[in-house]
Amino acid sequence: MNTLFEGLAAGPPDQEPGGQARPGLAARLNPSQLAAATYEGGPLLIVAGAGSGKTRTLVHRVAHLVDQGVPPPAILLLTFTRKAAREMLDRAMALAGHRAGQVSGGTFHSLANALLRPTAHLLGYPDGFSIMDQDDAEALLARIRGEMPEIKKYKRFPQKGALFSLLSQAVNKDRPLAEVVAESFAHFQEYTPLLEKIGREYRAQKLKNALMDFDDLLTGLETVLREHEDIRRRLAGRYEYILVDEYQDTNPVQARLTHLLGRDHQRVTAVGDEAQSIYAFRGASFRNIMDFPKIFPGTRIMKLEENYRSREPIVTLANHLIAKARERYDKTLVAMRGAGQAPELKPVQDLAEEAGAVAARIEELLAEGLALRDIAVLFRASAHSFDLEVELVRRGLPYTKYGGRKFLEAAHIKDFLAFLRLAANPADGLALRRVLTLMEGVGLKGADETAAWLGGRRDGLLTLASAPLGGRLQKALAPLAGLLARIAQEGQDLAAQTQAVAEFYLPRLRDLYPDDWPDRQSDLRELMRMAGERDDLRLFLDELTLDPPNHKRVAAEEKRETLTLSTIHSAKGLEWKAVFLLSAVEGRFPPAYAARTEAELEEERRLMYVAVTRAEDLLYIMLPLGLIDRWSGALAAPSRFLADLPPGSGLLGLKENRRPPTAQAWPDRPAPTRPPAARKDFLTDLEAGQRVSHPVYGAGRAVEILGPRAVIDFDLFGIKNVIIQYARLVKI
């Protein structure tokens, strides 16, 4: 693997010469895939429909270029995860030998990180910089917000999460902050001058602390390439061919980077599906894939239309759904797996009945021989699955819900990494303040004083014990000073550094997290294992931040096969034999907030298309038609995307299900049982920090009390909002 993307293992160079394609290289490709994989011209756009073998085609194109004698490091393969790049290159190596493992593969962010390391001084950065994840960025914004006294008079001024979202959207959508506020955050419009001030201070603090967030990596590289033509030509000259996967998910900055690196030779291949462009909220631009032929004149457009995933009725429904899109590439999926059971609309009265009907049908599918891992329940918003979660727990059906906090967002992981980040970058004020406040007796004021004295100096870390601070504070910092003197010296071994941090931090873990420190300790062992596979501290930290692992703490009794619950956004790229789509009614899909503009509605249509095309054999679409629309007061109607389907769309029960049903979707199963009546010993006076038990969600801790409501962090289910009077909580 090209050293730009270290960490994706490469084998030894293949001794076989390049030239003609190997026998059998294209043996598993259909004619459309073969034409795309072996195309020899200039810019190429491969419009790959759902389930059409996009990845296989791209892998074969990489292998074909290697076999034609293109130096592997001169092939740049850009994907949206390092895992995807690794898997593609492993498959290319199986086709074209170990030489394919030397292809330059990775994400836009890893590419930008690699190219910026030697050029960051052109942006005003000192030698080296640290990369912040979202939590780090929000922490910095919270600090900036807290230091602005003029904000204190506004009770509804946006918190750190909203501030980060505002600033990031402005970058990713490539629009002024004031426009983003007016369009997507109108309730904050009166604060626009203050928001712009926070944005300026945020940029200044990042530069001062030698920090970059994910957006800075992309915009920083673009700035270098645009303002330094000699550097652009040199960097662009490294790559003879550029291949970009999932092009419909790129944002405007990523599209411009593709052009800056590929405009000289024009040998750029973009692969994607405009019908699956569903990430506008992250800044992805539908226009990128539609305008690719304009940006690269002379583009050859090739379509992959053979669907190898779904049965014919499901493919027919998908075609009819997307045919109503106002702007798209003209393609029609063809089902290659033959006939099957038609997708079904299932009318129910309300959300409780929806949950009971879905759970009952899942039990029937299990009895028919389907495995839990082959079934998924998808929904437009995470909250739509709450009733179903309760019902699944009641029936003893195990499930995994995709969402929630990730491995690197856990507090103990961020604590541990803060020590290592400080060793790599002494100017990282966020990491410094975090480790300081872990010390008993050191508060925010003491942390600020220490940070001011240190001033980002590496030698200061080595002599922290001599800092001119108060005696009590000095005593509290003495153990930390000893640790930093061990790990902050240049040339330290990564394994030795992590071991030293573990010896220092693990004894404190039990005091910091008394409820679940054994589980957290297990996480830290996993982190140390990953560190043991690397030699370079900065490379290790960069890889963790740019491509975080998806590990989650799972109790031993939970390590079993589970049903999948997922938002549709998280399900893209995956597939199951049986798929349930919850609450396909107006107001919930599309939600009212996503029906303000034509562009938003078009994306909602594409989102339903993505949901439908996840199903291989069975598809059930739920219609809780007895719901009352919160805006109009009328009974819910089927989603407009279903209501405007023509006859012959392949969807069973479309015409007869326009009214609220009088029976369950699967009438042979009993309705879900209701919770027991209230008891006198249920809690009515709850305090933050109190441990409680819920009849369905189990044990948890009250995080915040908001009048009649409580925010509770349940051990197994995460954060839930409950009404105290009706939640049937019992004190633990």
SULCORCOR-V374255 format. One record per residue. N is the residue number from 1. RES is the residue in three letters. SS is DSSP state (alpha for helix, beta for strand, coil for the rest). NEAR is the number of other ideal C-beta (glycine too) atoms within 10 Angstrom. Layout:
n res ss near
N RES SS NEAR
N RES SS NEAR
//
This chain:
n res ss near
1 MET coil 22
2 ASN coil 22
3 THR alpha 10
4 LEU alpha 17
5 PHE alpha 24
6 GLU coil 18
7 GLY coil 18
8 LEU coil 21
9 ALA coil 10
10 ALA coil 20
11 GLY coil 14
12 PRO coil 10
13 PRO coil 12
14 ASP coil 17
15 GLN coil 8
16 GLU coil 12
17 PRO coil 9
18 GLY coil 17
19 GLY coil 9
20 GLN coil 10
21 ALA coil 18
22 ARG coil 16
23 PRO coil 7
24 GLY coil 8
25 LEU coil 18
26 ALA coil 19
27 ALA coil 10
28 ARG coil 12
29 LEU coil 17
30 ASN coil 17
31 PRO alpha 9
32 SER alpha 18
33 GLN alpha 24
34 LEU alpha 17
35 ALA alpha 16
36 ALA alpha 26
37 ALA alpha 24
38 THR coil 17
39 TYR coil 15
40 GLU coil 9
41 GLY coil 10
42 GLY coil 16
43 PRO coil 22
44 LEU beta 22
45 LEU beta 23
46 ILE beta 28
47 VAL beta 26
48 ALA beta 30
49 GLY coil 26
50 ALA coil 25
51 GLY coil 23
52 SER coil 26
53 GLY coil 23
54 LYS alpha 22
55 THR alpha 17
56 ARG alpha 19
57 THR alpha 23
58 LEU alpha 26
59 VAL alpha 24
60 HIS alpha 27
61 ARG alpha 24
62 VAL alpha 27
63 ALA alpha 27
64 HIS alpha 22
65 LEU alpha 28
66 VAL alpha 26
67 ASP alpha 23
68 GLN coil 14
69 GLY coil 10
70 VAL coil 18
71 PRO coil 15
72 PRO alpha 25
73 PRO alpha 16
74 ALA alpha 17
75 ILE beta 25
76 LEU beta 25
77 LEU beta 27
78 LEU beta 24
79 THR beta 24
80 PHE coil 19
81 THR coil 16
82 ARG alpha 19
83 LYS alpha 14
84 ALA alpha 20
85 ALA alpha 24
86 ARG alpha 20
87 GLU alpha 16
88 MET alpha 23
89 LEU alpha 29
90 ASP alpha 15
91 ARG alpha 18
92 ALA alpha 27
93 MET alpha 22
94 ALA alpha 11
95 LEU alpha 21
96 ALA alpha 27
97 GLY coil 20
98 HIS alpha 15
99 ARG alpha 24
100 ALA alpha 28
101 GLY alpha 24
102 GLN alpha 23
103 VAL coil 32
104 SER beta 25
105 GLY beta 32
106 GLY beta 30
107 THR beta 22
108 PHE alpha 22
109 HIS alpha 21
110 SER alpha 25
111 LEU alpha 24
112 ALA alpha 25
113 ASN alpha 27
114 ALA alpha 19
115 LEU alpha 21
116 LEU alpha 22
117 ARG alpha 14
118 PRO coil 10
119 THR coil 17
120 ALA alpha 21
121 HIS alpha 10
122 LEU alpha 14
123 LEU alpha 17
124 GLY coil 7
125 TYR coil 19
126 PRO coil 12
127 ASP coil 10
128 GLY coil 14
129 PHE coil 26
130 SER beta 22
131 ILE beta 21
132 MET coil 23
133 ASP coil 18
134 GLN alpha 16
135 ASP alpha 20
136 ASP alpha 23
137 ALA alpha 24
138 GLU alpha 18
139 ALA alpha 17
140 LEU alpha 24
141 LEU alpha 24
142 ALA alpha 15
143 ARG alpha 18
144 ILE alpha 20
145 ARG alpha 19
146 GLY alpha 12
147 GLU coil 9
148 MET coil 13
149 PRO alpha 7
150 GLU alpha 10
151 ILE alpha 16
152 LYS coil 10
153 LYS coil 7
154 TYR coil 12
155 LYS coil 5
156 ARG coil 9
157 PHE coil 19
158 PRO coil 22
159 GLN coil 12
160 LYS alpha 18
161 GLY alpha 13
162 ALA alpha 16
163 LEU alpha 23
164 PHE alpha 21
165 SER alpha 17
166 LEU alpha 22
167 LEU alpha 22
168 SER alpha 18
169 GLN alpha 22
170 ALA alpha 22
171 VAL alpha 21
172 ASN alpha 24
173 LYS coil 20
174 ASP coil 15
175 ARG coil 14
176 PRO coil 11
177 LEU alpha 18
178 ALA alpha 14
179 GLU alpha 12
180 VAL alpha 22
181 VAL alpha 22
182 ALA alpha 13
183 GLU alpha 14
184 SER alpha 16
185 PHE coil 18
186 ALA alpha 9
187 HIS alpha 10
188 PHE alpha 20
189 GLN alpha 12
190 GLU alpha 13
191 TYR alpha 19
192 THR alpha 17
193 PRO alpha 10
194 LEU alpha 17
195 LEU alpha 23
196 GLU alpha 16
197 LYS alpha 15
198 ILE alpha 22
199 GLY alpha 18
200 ARG alpha 10
201 GLU alpha 17
202 TYR alpha 21
203 ARG alpha 12
204 ALA alpha 11
205 GLN alpha 16
206 LYS alpha 20
207 LEU alpha 17
208 LYS alpha 11
209 ASN coil 21
210 ALA coil 19
211 LEU beta 25
212 MET beta 25
213 ASP coil 22
214 PHE alpha 20
215 ASP alpha 19
216 ASP alpha 24
217 LEU alpha 24
218 LEU alpha 26
219 THR alpha 19
220 GLY alpha 21
221 LEU alpha 26
222 GLU alpha 17
223 THR alpha 15
224 VAL alpha 20
225 LEU alpha 21
226 ARG alpha 11
227 GLU alpha 11
228 HIS coil 14
229 GLU alpha 9
230 ASP alpha 7
231 ILE alpha 15
232 ARG alpha 17
233 ARG alpha 11
234 ARG alpha 10
235 LEU alpha 18
236 ALA alpha 17
237 GLY coil 12
238 ARG coil 15
239 TYR coil 22
240 GLU coil 15
241 TYR beta 20
242 ILE beta 24
243 LEU beta 25
244 VAL beta 26
245 ASP coil 25
246 GLU coil 24
247 TYR alpha 27
248 GLN alpha 24
249 ASP alpha 23
250 THR coil 27
251 ASN beta 22
252 PRO alpha 19
253 VAL alpha 22
254 GLN alpha 26
255 ALA alpha 21
256 ARG alpha 19
257 LEU alpha 24
258 THR alpha 23
259 HIS alpha 16
260 LEU alpha 17
261 LEU alpha 23
262 GLY alpha 24
263 ARG coil 14
264 ASP coil 12
265 HIS coil 15
266 GLN coil 16
267 ARG coil 20
268 VAL beta 25
269 THR beta 28
270 ALA beta 28
271 VAL beta 25
272 GLY beta 22
273 ASP coil 28
274 GLU alpha 21
275 ALA alpha 26
276 GLN alpha 22
277 SER coil 26
278 ILE coil 23
279 TYR coil 21
280 ALA alpha 19
281 PHE alpha 14
282 ARG alpha 13
283 GLY coil 22
284 ALA beta 24
285 SER coil 22
286 PHE alpha 20
287 ARG alpha 15
288 ASN alpha 24
289 ILE alpha 26
290 MET alpha 16
291 ASP alpha 12
292 PHE alpha 26
293 PRO alpha 15
294 LYS alpha 9
295 ILE alpha 17
296 PHE coil 21
297 PRO coil 9
298 GLY coil 9
299 THR coil 18
300 ARG beta 16
301 ILE beta 12
302 MET beta 18
303 LYS beta 18
304 LEU beta 25
305 GLU coil 15
306 GLU beta 17
307 ASN beta 24
308 TYR coil 15
309 ARG coil 21
310 SER coil 28
311 ARG coil 22
312 GLU alpha 18
313 PRO alpha 22
314 ILE alpha 30
315 VAL alpha 26
316 THR alpha 20
317 LEU alpha 26
318 ALA alpha 30
319 ASN alpha 22
320 HIS alpha 20
321 LEU alpha 23
322 ILE alpha 26
323 ALA alpha 13
324 LYS coil 15
325 ALA coil 15
326 ARG coil 9
327 GLU coil 11
328 ARG coil 19
329 TYR coil 15
330 ASP coil 7
331 LYS coil 18
332 THR coil 14
333 LEU coil 24
334 VAL beta 14
335 ALA beta 21
336 MET coil 16
337 ARG coil 16
338 GLY coil 7
339 ALA coil 9
340 GLY coil 18
341 GLN coil 13
342 ALA coil 18
343 PRO beta 26
344 GLU beta 18
345 LEU beta 21
346 LYS beta 23
347 PRO beta 26
348 VAL beta 26
349 GLN coil 19
350 ASP coil 15
351 LEU alpha 20
352 ALA alpha 18
353 GLU alpha 21
354 GLU alpha 28
355 ALA alpha 26
356 GLY alpha 24
357 ALA alpha 27
358 VAL alpha 26
359 ALA alpha 24
360 ALA alpha 20
361 ARG alpha 21
362 ILE alpha 24
363 GLU alpha 15
364 GLU alpha 13
365 LEU alpha 19
366 LEU alpha 15
367 ALA alpha 8
368 GLU coil 8
369 GLY coil 7
370 LEU coil 17
371 ALA coil 11
372 LEU alpha 18
373 ARG alpha 13
374 ASP alpha 20
375 ILE beta 23
376 ALA beta 24
377 VAL beta 28
378 LEU beta 27
379 PHE beta 25
380 ARG coil 23
381 ALA coil 15
382 SER alpha 16
383 ALA alpha 10
384 HIS alpha 22
385 SER alpha 24
386 PHE alpha 16
387 ASP alpha 22
388 LEU alpha 29
389 GLU alpha 18
390 VAL alpha 20
391 GLU alpha 22
392 LEU alpha 23
393 VAL alpha 18
394 ARG alpha 16
395 ARG alpha 14
396 GLY coil 7
397 LEU coil 17
398 PRO coil 13
399 TYR beta 19
400 THR beta 15
401 LYS beta 21
402 TYR beta 15
403 GLY coil 13
404 GLY coil 11
405 ARG coil 12
406 LYS coil 16
407 PHE alpha 16
408 LEU alpha 19
409 GLU alpha 13
410 ALA coil 20
411 ALA alpha 13
412 HIS alpha 21
413 ILE alpha 22
414 LYS alpha 18
415 ASP alpha 21
416 PHE alpha 25
417 LEU alpha 23
418 ALA alpha 23
419 PHE alpha 24
420 LEU alpha 22
421 ARG alpha 26
422 LEU alpha 28
423 ALA alpha 27
424 ALA alpha 21
425 ASN coil 25
426 PRO coil 23
427 ALA coil 22
428 ASP coil 23
429 GLY alpha 24
430 LEU alpha 23
431 ALA alpha 25
432 LEU alpha 25
433 ARG alpha 22
434 ARG alpha 21
435 VAL alpha 22
436 LEU alpha 25
437 THR alpha 15
438 LEU coil 17
439 MET coil 19
440 GLU coil 9
441 GLY coil 10
442 VAL coil 21
443 GLY coil 11
444 LEU alpha 12
445 LYS alpha 9
446 GLY alpha 20
447 ALA alpha 20
448 ASP alpha 14
449 GLU alpha 17
450 THR alpha 22
451 ALA alpha 17
452 ALA alpha 9
453 TRP alpha 13
454 LEU alpha 21
455 GLY coil 10
456 GLY coil 17
457 ARG coil 12
458 ARG alpha 16
459 ASP alpha 10
460 GLY alpha 19
461 LEU alpha 21
462 LEU alpha 16
463 THR coil 13
464 LEU alpha 24
465 ALA alpha 14
466 SER alpha 10
467 ALA coil 15
468 PRO coil 7
469 LEU coil 17
470 GLY coil 10
471 GLY alpha 7
472 ARG alpha 11
473 LEU alpha 19
474 GLN alpha 16
475 LYS alpha 12
476 ALA alpha 17
477 LEU alpha 21
478 ALA alpha 11
479 PRO alpha 14
480 LEU alpha 21
481 ALA alpha 17
482 GLY alpha 13
483 LEU alpha 21
484 LEU alpha 26
485 ALA alpha 14
486 ARG alpha 18
487 ILE alpha 23
488 ALA coil 20
489 GLN coil 13
490 GLU coil 6
491 GLY coil 4
492 GLN coil 14
493 ASP coil 11
494 LEU alpha 21
495 ALA alpha 14
496 ALA alpha 11
497 GLN alpha 22
498 THR alpha 25
499 GLN alpha 16
500 ALA alpha 18
501 VAL alpha 25
502 ALA alpha 19
503 GLU alpha 11
504 PHE alpha 20
505 TYR alpha 19
506 LEU alpha 16
507 PRO alpha 9
508 ARG alpha 16
509 LEU alpha 18
510 ARG alpha 12
511 ASP alpha 9
512 LEU alpha 13
513 TYR coil 17
514 PRO coil 8
515 ASP coil 11
516 ASP coil 12
517 TRP alpha 17
518 PRO alpha 11
519 ASP alpha 15
520 ARG alpha 21
521 GLN alpha 15
522 SER alpha 14
523 ASP alpha 17
524 LEU alpha 21
525 ARG alpha 10
526 GLU alpha 14
527 LEU alpha 24
528 MET alpha 15
529 ARG alpha 10
530 MET alpha 14
531 ALA alpha 23
532 GLY alpha 13
533 GLU coil 10
534 ARG coil 18
535 ASP coil 12
536 ASP coil 13
537 LEU alpha 20
538 ARG alpha 19
539 LEU alpha 15
540 PHE alpha 23
541 LEU alpha 21
542 ASP alpha 21
543 GLU alpha 21
544 LEU alpha 21
545 THR alpha 21
546 LEU alpha 21
547 ASP coil 18
548 PRO coil 14
549 PRO coil 15
550 ASN coil 9
551 HIS coil 16
552 LYS coil 13
553 ARG coil 14
554 VAL coil 13
555 ALA coil 9
556 ALA alpha 6
557 GLU alpha 7
558 GLU alpha 12
559 LYS coil 8
560 ARG coil 9
561 GLU coil 10
562 THR coil 17
563 LEU beta 23
564 THR beta 21
565 LEU beta 24
566 SER beta 24
567 THR beta 19
568 ILE alpha 20
569 HIS alpha 19
570 SER alpha 15
571 ALA alpha 21
572 LYS coil 19
573 GLY coil 15
574 LEU coil 13
575 GLU coil 16
576 TRP beta 23
577 LYS beta 15
578 ALA beta 20
579 VAL beta 29
580 PHE beta 28
581 LEU beta 27
582 LEU coil 27
583 SER coil 24
584 ALA coil 23
585 VAL beta 23
586 GLU coil 22
587 GLY beta 19
588 ARG beta 21
589 PHE coil 26
590 PRO coil 22
591 PRO beta 15
592 ALA alpha 13
593 TYR alpha 8
594 ALA alpha 17
595 ALA coil 14
596 ARG coil 11
597 THR coil 10
598 GLU alpha 10
599 ALA alpha 13
600 GLU alpha 15
601 LEU alpha 16
602 GLU alpha 18
603 GLU alpha 20
604 GLU alpha 20
605 ARG alpha 22
606 ARG alpha 24
607 LEU alpha 24
608 MET alpha 25
609 TYR alpha 24
610 VAL alpha 23
611 ALA alpha 30
612 VAL alpha 27
613 THR coil 28
614 ARG coil 25
615 ALA beta 29
616 GLU beta 20
617 ASP beta 18
618 LEU beta 22
619 LEU beta 30
620 TYR beta 23
621 ILE beta 29
622 MET beta 28
623 LEU beta 27
624 PRO beta 26
625 LEU coil 19
626 GLY coil 19
627 LEU coil 22
628 ILE beta 12
629 ASP coil 15
630 ARG coil 8
631 TRP coil 9
632 SER coil 12
633 GLY coil 7
634 ALA coil 11
635 LEU beta 13
636 ALA coil 21
637 ALA coil 18
638 PRO beta 21
639 SER coil 23
640 ARG alpha 17
641 PHE alpha 23
642 LEU alpha 22
643 ALA alpha 11
644 ASP coil 13
645 LEU coil 18
646 PRO coil 9
647 PRO coil 7
648 GLY coil 8
649 SER coil 20
650 GLY coil 19
651 LEU beta 23
652 LEU beta 18
653 GLY coil 15
654 LEU coil 20
655 LYS alpha 9
656 GLU alpha 10
657 ASN alpha 20
658 ARG coil 12
659 ARG coil 11
660 PRO coil 16
661 PRO coil 18
662 THR coil 8
663 ALA coil 10
664 GLN coil 19
665 ALA coil 24
666 TRP coil 16
667 PRO coil 10
668 ASP coil 7
669 ARG coil 15
670 PRO coil 9
671 ALA coil 14
672 PRO coil 20
673 THR coil 10
674 ARG coil 7
675 PRO coil 12
676 PRO coil 8
677 ALA coil 6
678 ALA coil 12
679 ARG coil 8
680 LYS coil 5
681 ASP coil 8
682 PHE coil 16
683 LEU coil 18
684 THR coil 10
685 ASP coil 7
686 LEU coil 18
687 GLU coil 9
688 ALA coil 11
689 GLY coil 10
690 GLN coil 17
691 ARG beta 13
692 VAL beta 23
693 SER beta 16
694 HIS beta 18
695 PRO coil 15
696 VAL coil 16
697 TYR coil 22
698 GLY beta 13
699 ALA beta 15
700 GLY beta 24
701 ARG beta 15
702 ALA beta 20
703 VAL beta 13
704 GLU beta 13
705 ILE beta 17
706 LEU beta 9
707 GLY coil 7
708 PRO coil 10
709 ARG beta 15
710 ALA beta 24
711 VAL beta 14
712 ILE beta 27
713 ASP beta 13
714 PHE beta 18
715 ASP coil 16
716 LEU coil 11
717 PHE coil 19
718 GLY beta 14
719 ILE beta 13
720 LYS beta 18
721 ASN beta 13
722 VAL beta 21
723 ILE beta 10
724 ILE alpha 21
725 GLN alpha 13
726 TYR alpha 11
727 ALA coil 23
728 ARG coil 19
729 LEU coil 23
730 VAL beta 14
731 LYS beta 11
732 ILE coil 10
//
